[in-house]
Amino acid sequence: MSSKTDWVDYAKALGIILVVYGHTARGVFNAGLDMNNELFKLIDSVIYTFHMPLFFFYRAYFLSIHYPKGGLDT
């Protein structure tokens, strides 16, 4: 793999970890287990504000590389 695109793999890995953590934390919260509710709400808000735009960003990045003129017909 090219070092020019290694950052994308790291970004994908970070996004996947955030998705897994977010779903796990929400499951723990919804199960009613003891946790700091304010901290959970803050972390949950940050994760769900950040991880989906990350996936959209790197997908758009690769589309712009493969289709530089904006068209999908090759």
Buried (B, 14 or more C-beta within 10 A) or exposed (E): EEEEEEEBEEBBEEBEEBBEBBEEBBEEBEEEEEEEEEEBEEBBEEBEEEBEEBBEEBEEBEEEEEEEEEEEEE
